[in-house]
Structures are given as structure tokens and as C-alpha cells.
Amino acid sequence: MIQKDIYINFNYTHTLEEIYGIPSEQILHIHGEVGKDNLKLFYKEIKIRLLENFLGKDQCKFEEIIVYGHSCAIAFDYFIYLNTRYSNAYWKFLCKRKRLGKKC
């Protein structure tokens, strides 16, 4: 993983920091994080303003947006925002294979 990348984490954990060594400054825990007072389990309020602040006011260019492991119903508004802001970015959706060899 390249250090200039940023990460929007929807799953509350510190997996990116602990397993992959990503600096916390590059990660937005959009619904809070484990071990902090900001944790909101099953959070339904969309936090676009928090996302805007994390991304900054400048319109940096992202060539690629990779989505891995998400709950589309909750995350869809974020995808719409990112797609509007970075309309030229290539989107890649990854998913884990299900049991019995079935594909996503």
C-alpha cells in the first residue's frame, strides 16, 4: 500500500493500522472506532461533512477508488459523494468469495 493513499474505514477496527501499518493520519473512521468515545454501532446518519473535512478543500485527483468490504445500503451516499467529487476516478469493487466456491 502506497503511503500517499487515504482510507475510509467503515468497520470500526484498527486493522489498517495494526495489520498493514497504515498511519492513522491517512485513515478516516467514518462511524467511529473501537476504544474511543466516538463509536456508533449501526450508525445510519451520513457524515458527508466529516468526509469533506478529511479529504480537504483542495480537489486533489484520485485516479482510482477501491472499495473492499462494505455495506452498500449504508455506504451508498458516500459513494455518490466520492463519484461526484472524483468523477474521472476508476472504481474497483472487490469482494471475498463465498463458501462452496461461489463468486460474489
Secondary structure as the mmCIF struct_conf table of DSSP 4:
data_model
#
loop_
_struct_conf.conf_type_id
_struct_conf.id
_struct_conf.beg_label_comp_id
_struct_conf.beg_label_asym_id
_struct_conf.beg_label_seq_id
_struct_conf.end_label_comp_id
_struct_conf.end_label_asym_id
_struct_conf.end_label_seq_id
TURN_TY1_P TURN_TY1_P1 GLN A 3 LYS A 4
STRN STRN1 TYR A 7 ASN A 9
BEND BEND1 ASN A 11 THR A 13
HELX_RH_AL_P HELX_RH_AL_P1 THR A 15 GLU A 18
TURN_TY1_P TURN_TY1_P2 ILE A 19 TYR A 20
HELX_RH_3T_P HELX_RH_3T_P1 SER A 24 GLN A 26
STRN STRN2 ILE A 27 HIS A 29
TURN_TY1_P TURN_TY1_P3 ILE A 30 HIS A 31
TURN_TY1_P TURN_TY1_P4 VAL A 34 GLY A 35
BEND BEND2 LYS A 36 LYS A 36
TURN_TY1_P TURN_TY1_P5 ASP A 37 ASN A 38
TURN_TY1_P TURN_TY1_P6 LEU A 41 PHE A 42
BEND BEND3 GLU A 45 GLU A 45
HELX_RH_AL_P HELX_RH_AL_P2 ILE A 48 LEU A 55
BEND BEND4 LYS A 57 ASP A 58
BEND BEND5 GLU A 63 GLU A 63
STRN STRN3 GLU A 64 TYR A 68
BEND BEND6 GLY A 69 GLY A 69
HELX_RH_AL_P HELX_RH_AL_P3 CYS A 72 ARG A 85
TURN_TY1_P TURN_TY1_P7 TYR A 86 ASN A 88
HELX_LH_PP_P HELX_LH_PP_P1 ALA A 89 ALA A 89
STRN STRN4 TYR A 90 LEU A 94
HELX_LH_PP_P HELX_LH_PP_P2 LYS A 96 LYS A 98
HELX_RH_3T_P HELX_RH_3T_P2 ARG A 99 GLY A 101
#
